[in-house]
Each structure stands twice: as structure tokens, then as C-alpha cells.
Amino acid sequence: MTEFDPQHARYHGQLDNAEPDPLPEGQLSAAAAELALGEVADGVVITDRHGRIRYSNPLAGELCGSLMGLLPGQLLKESLLLLDETGVPLDLSLECGDGEEVPSRREFQAYISREGEAGVDGAPVEISIQVNSLKEGVNLEGFVLVLRHTSEARRISSRLSWHSSHDALTRLPNRQTFEHALQQLLSSNTGPRQHHILLYLDVYQFKVVNDTLGYSAGDALLIALAGILTRCLGKGDLLGRVGSDEFALLLRDCTLEEAKRIVTRLREAVNEFVFEWESSETRPALSIGAVSVDAHAPPASQLLASANDACSAARDQGRNRVKFFGDSRKALEKRRESTWLAEIHAAIREDRLMLYRQPVVALQEKNRVHHYEVLVRMRGRDGDVISPGLFLPAAERYGIIDDVDRWVIRKIFHYMALEQSSGSGGFHYAINISGISLGDEYFADFVLRELTEAGVAPSRVQFEITETSAINNLDRALMFIHKLRAAGCSFALDDFGRGASSLAYLRQLPVDYLKIDGSFVRNMLEDEIDSAMVSTVDHLAKRMGISTIAEFAETPELLEKLRMMGVDYAQGFGIAAAACLPEISGPRPSSVN
């Protein structure tokens, strides 16, 4: 049951001297609470059975041109002037007598006249209105009205569609879109003479820039390189960002000899570029792998994996190298089996995986560390630290990511047990769970067994699952969540907002935290749509009793904006970069500034 909070009403511009609430004890019915929650991204107005306003959210006031425009206790028809397409006042028929039959849902197209309102242009606003009847049994309690700005809805829908198909940073097609375009090309091949080249490009020195100069510098480098690469392309070529520091390039109707000339042009253009950041200079380079694409080519996902393997072979040979595998797919398969697969197994066996952690701080408590997210790295045979973006996708592709998950679980629980035995009690830790492990019916029992053997308090453990993996394994995900929550662990839904079906599935997933996708957070100071998305997700989570965590919080200004919005927690380079787990000794830190 959701309570109607008068303090909440005053906060949104409603008055203290409103007429008494017609419903008992000022409570919204469960139906009203559910409906308002489901439509929180739109204007929502709740009335009693006679059409008197009981509650309106901020978006409803904004839509009408004034936060003071919809006052509790007033008749809606006196507060909101609605017109039909001919300019005639529109009657929503909200007054209802005893015993009168009322439809459960009605829809209207209308215009709101905001003429004379301060700060608006006076032009009529086109909206759609959905009127839902609230009934307790056969008794009518009132109405919930959902107001949508139709042109704004189209604009946001278009923007969300673009976000789902493009990388927000470089504005290039993302991996899913690139793979789809590649598959379409394969499907449209009409003869054996059609020939294309697929290139996979890895940015040499990107990790150094990210780790030493910060994520903002890494972003600036990627944006600059995207521009350089784009200027080297022909009209029919397609460039996409398919990984953290990886690009894919499809050269349509291109021979191997032509591709070699293009690759030379790409390398020369990047070699001439000097990346300057503050007082530092970096000369990036490319590692490039190439595969042929013709009528006998395998599916797009396999082609990308082959091109990635070719790129890895080029990177292994040193800086600024190119590897052309042509049609030699057997060589690619042999390399695939003998490199990453063997390397990951060896790293687990030889204990060369490494645990890092990054703090998540409470924004409303002066950046006090609330918990740490656990991150995994690999130490190469030469001692270098290998980025997770290189080996984790390979672990997922070859079906051994669950081995990595189990290694992480054992190691972090052992570390947490040491923290407890040191007398400090220890921090709370968030552990990422892959989709493969989430779909394993025995994984929850494994976690519980390891938790018991380590003697770690379950309340210190949080699990992060992505919305994509949760939706793809919904039944298994729910079983895993319920079993571990019953033991005392908590859950966070990662990358929330990236998938188109986020809202539809959220109510089914009993999570404690929503991690707002960093692609919205990082640009919210410059992009009003991204800022609105962050605000909407935070507002939705609050209505559901879920705490919010903002990813990619990289500047003091961004942290302050998130704090003013009311977001609960944040993590990112602006707080602290990921670092190795410290030795269990010395004073326990209390905050990160």
C-alpha cells in the first residue's frame, strides 16, 4: 500500500490548505499506486470519483505550463482547460453518480491551452489522455489520468531508438547494429563474385591513457580516432564501435589488394596523430585484423570473432601490426583454441586472475564508501595486466565465463573472511554474475556453500546482474535472486536503461539497487534528454523502494548534479579508479574524496 504523503505534495507545488482527501485516511488504493508507478515517465493525475484532484506529479504540472496549475481539492475541469481539434472544450466526464456504469479505460486526443502562462509560448500543446477507472470491487474510487505530450513522445522514442543502435560516445553504430548490417550484407549476396573485407581494429595504448589520464581522456582519444577513421572511408564503407577500445570496419565490394591500400592509409593517418591531454602527449597506434567476406562466409557473429582473433594475432606481433587471414578460417579456429581458451584456463589454474575493486559512495553522506564493486583482471605471462575487455568476451564466447565467476566467488569470499577476522567487520562487496552462471541451476547452491564455508555475513554480499542476462534467463534469474536474497544477500540490476524492455521487466525482478547506465550519466550535463532519463529512472526507483547508483561519475560537477537530483550512490573515475585489493592491514578508510 502506498501512502499519500502531504509533505511530498508540498514539494511538488501543491498547497497545504487543500480540501480534505475524499478517500479514507488519505491513502491511495493499491490500484492507484500501481498505475501511477507504471506511468511515472508521463504526467499523472489522480482524482476522486467526482473529478476532484487528489494528486498530480511534477510532469503533469510541467505539461500544463505551471507546477501550481493542478491543485488538490479542485475539480480537474476547472484546473485544466482541454480542447478538441476544433477548439471546443473537451469533457472527460469524470463526475459519476451512484450506480452509474463507467468504462475501465478511455482514450482521448486533446490540446492544452497554455496561453498567458508565464514562461511558455502560448501555443496549444497536443497531448493524448488515457483515463483509467479505479475500482475496489464494484465500487468506483476515482480516476487515474495519464497525460502524454505526443510530439515529445515521438522525439524521445526516436532518441531512444538512436541510443539503442549507436554508441553514445563516438556516435558510430554499436556492435549489435554493426553485426546486423553485416548479416544483412551476407544475406543479400547474389553471386560468388561479390567480395568484401572485414577489419577489426584495436587501439594500442588506450589502456595506458585510461589508467594514467582518466576516463575523460580515454573518451576524448576514442572520439578523435573515430573522426580520423571516418575521414579515411569510402562511401559504402561501414565503421562501428564494437568494444571499449575496438572498432570494426566493413569494406564493401573490396578486393584484398584494395583492402591493403586502405589499411595502409588508416595506419598512416593514425600514426600522424598526436593525442595531447593537459601536459601529456600520446601517440596511439592500431592493431588490425582482416578476414574475407564472400558468398561462403559464416554468420556475422562468427566473422567478427574471426576478425577479432586476427586482430589479437596482430597485437601479439607488436605495435602497429596488421594480420590478414584471408579465407584461412582453419588457422583462425586453431588460434582461437590455442590462445584465449588455453590462456584463460591457464590463468585460473596458475592463479593469474587478479581482483580489483572500485568504491561506490553515498552521495548524500559526503561520499562515504557504501560498498565496493569487484572487478577482475588477468596478469599475462610477461607480468602485464590484461584488460577484462580482452579476455572476458572470449570467456563468454567459448563458454568458460562460469569458471571465471566461480574463481571470483571463492577469492572474494576468502578476502572478505580475512577482513572479518581482522576485527574491522569489513566492507560490503558487489560481485558481477554472468548470464551463463545465472542460467546454471546449480550456481546458487555453489554460492551458498562457498558463503557458508568462508563464514562471510551474507548481508555484506551484493550481486550485480545485467538486465539483458536477467531477461534472457528470467526464470533462472528469479530462482537465483530469491534463493540468495532469502539468505541475506542483496541484488543490483546493472546497465539499467540500455535495453528497450527495462521497464516492462523491472517489476518482476526483486532487486535492491538500480545501476543507471553510464551512457546516460556521462553526458547528462550537456544533454537534456540524458539528464531526463537519469531523473526518470531515479524517480521510478524511489517509487519502488529501490536505491539508485550512477555509473561513470567522472567530474565534481557531475557528482553535484547527481546529488541534487537525489541519486543515492555513484561510482566512477571522478571518485576513484579501480585498484587492486589492499592487504588486510592498517586503518580502514571511511570515505573517498
Steps between C-alpha positions, in 0.01 A plus 500: 500500500640841402426788736407846371764723660394866556867599527558342161205697363641832630832418344334483157323832533170386649339699782454425868148650512353256250158352568499177707596184318178323396647152554544354853815596690658663194603170345534422134358164406739229389361537147578872499852445629573235238362706216682819600820304537469338160454834323740709706681625188179678393273755660280325758191647669289314758145616574212381718178367349368855456801622302670688787879495486666296772853488363698604193864430429752768391484393134127568491557854629783558255284377214232749593747790517509554876588284800226688688240428236346183648396550862367226730128537571416686180291350224729394218279669240552831683879457519572359157349644182490228235394565140414265217646544150234761415580711808185397690547417874537125550292327768671198659182414697671436833193571715324175575178435691424199719442183302607656172701269275844638403741352239826370647711688244440783255737688272481854361706724275496858626675835510598694811473876470788661691441849373596764752709267713837639601799338334309322222445597140118493517467248214255213566671179609383180332462214748344157530298424814431158642226493766507191722222422746605393850268243650498313828281205409194656337544837672658785305771681701622748244706544187863498393581717200819447302600801289752460219648780291469329160770693316736461797424129508597472136821693567596288800407181315725600212780590739471170688502312171821679403654426841418131463677474164794739541791557732421821687867600528624471141153514339596197291281189462538269799594133486142374469423738212828426324447125528145538369624700198769240434245220514272688260790532258566127524132425437488728195801346320383405152804326359844358572675805351386734776785555739544719805759544774430519874757678715526488878699788653639516852639827643855452627576704817133559582525327837805710590308819425197382697699391805741794518295793370146390586187392320434847360835489321423149372164622370663795324753267335225270371300793363807635320586160352142445386524828308835407344376158390174638362688745277692212342191306392327464168133565440380143548719410796363448851690581822373400846622493859478138613695506829647734757801580278407300192355599164375288210510613139315340211650577158229422247588365152867503585782271391784391723746729318268799534454421869877501553520850351215619724664348807824681415305826476333435838829423672672806355215729605512369857883508510496870416262573788640617834248488785557789739335508842598763752882477505518148359550376144411151376553346157232237454523220246274233359512122503295379202364160409328427169283219363340447163122512461343321205212272411649217708554710812368380839240701701580857601575419865757238397657739248544763770655241730739395222597861428555554873730198511692636203531831684630319809762330284607840366518644852715210616755584230551850641390859455330613180473159329248353256399136458318385185352154538308511174294183468720296735229436758660177617797706614263729685329210672835351595617830643171547684533166673870542579500861625216648705341172595830355621613831647189545714516142624869547580435828679242331724725200562807716568306755706581780257157659518501811720226668702460876490238714672338836434315692771130583484434803719190642668438838335281628779759409766807695385622220272527241775596162355186286499646193328750394236440344161729203436677504161720231347822539302752251358875510551677396181797269492722806451355663812284756316141548616253396229179701468174311570372630166745264331450171683148515652320516162713203392408314819132561426534405134674171578271412792753518785381823666337290773848373596608862538190576710573211734864608539387853587244373751756286685767772505280790611329293771844398632605866500181607676556231763847644565345845540255363757773321694708818511238647734389784273179330387587561136343679207208388289586374150304483175583202277410480130325182386503401132192390309641147466540462876159655557349229281684220685254328736787391729675837527288636786578192711870544421488861620317409820747221574801728447334769711446257787849351483661846499283615790421830329191692610254485206396861567847606377443340158327666206465343156484702179314359201441677171144553388578315175621185674210516746240531225660226288497263800199642684382182676853402604578858600195515726594168663857620557388837641237354733735234636789740568278780633343253742852436630553874559680616183390801295475556123566777251372520143791625290493718184137594564343704221707356216245236399167588345313266735644632828174632646294203388712253698601713796197414712576130465856531630524549879820707505630743760700731273475635145829591335414777254679431174813712466421599141225724641695623802824608336334756265215622719655844560495570125201294389152577635361167381768305686438713810127431475567128465713496816237699689218274379681178593582643844139611554368160388740317730403717799132418446591131510720528809816429299827691548682643197868487402636724224788360296770706324495785754820663378497868604413702814232683301338172400511373858332818623228474234429140601494600866251781432281258303483273802692204352614284791841369395764551232820347370749605237838652436386829657489313832777244463637265236496125547796373703635166621353364820716637783679285751298433817694736723502865609208733576172452321409796272166669564453721195630585157528866407 
